[in-house]
Amino acid sequence: MSTATTEYLTIVSGLPRSGTSMMMRMLELGGLPVLTDKQRVADDDNPNGYYEFEAVKRTAEDSSWLRGSEGSAVKMVYRLLYDLPEDRSYRVLFMRRNLDEVLASQQVMLNRHGAADQVSHAQMMKLFRAEIDSFYKWVNGKSHIELIDVDYNLMLADPRTELTKINEFLGGSLNVDGMVDGVDSSLYRNRK
C-alpha cells in the first residue's frame, strides 16, 4: 500500500488529448482536491473543463506554486515534468491513449479553431513516440517520481478496474464509486 496522499503531489500527465482532463475530473469526484485556475473554460472539445493551472508552465522559473500542494492533484503536460524540483515527492498518473486517437482528437480540435496542422500525421506519430520513449528513459532514473500508466481506452471500457488501481497507487482513500459515476463514454468521440 502506498503512503498517504498528503505526502506528495499527484500529477496527471501525458500527451495532449490523452484524457488528462477526464482523469482530473475523476480525481476530483473521488475526493482529491485539484489545482486549477479555471482560466480556460469548458468548450466542445472538453465539455467538463480543462482543469488547467497556468502556474505549472512557469515551474522552471518559479516553483513557488508547489508550496503546500501535497495532497492535491494538478495537470501537467509530460514535458513540464522535467522542470519539477527534486526535493519533493510526486505520484504521476501517465495517461496512455492510442496515438492515432490522440492525433485524430488533436486534428478535430485544431479544425474547430481554424488552425492548420503544419506537420503530417506520420511525422507527429514519430515525434510523439520518440518523445515518450525519451521521457520514460528519463523518469526511470528519478527517485522523486513514482509513475503508473493509466490506459484511457481501458478506463472507458472497465473504469472500476483502472480506478481501483489508481486508488491503490494514491494510498487507498479515494471514493472509487464517485469516480466511476463520472466516466462519460459519450465523450469518447475519436476512436481508432
Secondary structure, 3 states (H helix, E strand, C coil): CCCCHHHCEEEEEECCCCCHHHHHHHHHHCCCCECCCCCCCCCCCCCCCCCCCHHHHHCCCCCHHHCCCCCCEEECCHHHHHHCCCCCCEEEEEEECCHHHHHHHHHHHHHHCCCCCCCCHHHHHHHHHHHHHHHHHHHHCCCCEEEEEEEHHHHHHCHHHHHHHHHHHCCCCCCHHHHHHCCCHHHCCCCC
